């Protein structure tokens, strides 16, 4: 039974460190995330490379997907997906958080 508790504690610590990493990335890259948000909403997609990862974000209707490949010459693979509010103002508010979560997941892997 104590083993189950220790796994729960480790999982909670992992969640806390991931959340902190997301908050740090959001604070450090706020202006870049805002620019990415506007570009993504205008074009419907965003392609780039960050720290050796080739990435692609795509918006279709009320859904945003994130794909990445490393090394960059590999095929892009689905990594994350989120559903968005239909209102543009809410997308502008939420997308920077999604960018931070996606980048944090790449850093942790």
Buried (B, 14 or more C-beta within 10 A) or exposed (E): EEEEEEEEEEEEEEEEEBEEBBEEBBEEBEEEBBEBBEBBBEEEEBEEEBEEBBBBBBBEEEEBBBBBBBEEEEEBEEBBEBEBEEEEEEBEEBBBBBBBBBBBBBBEE
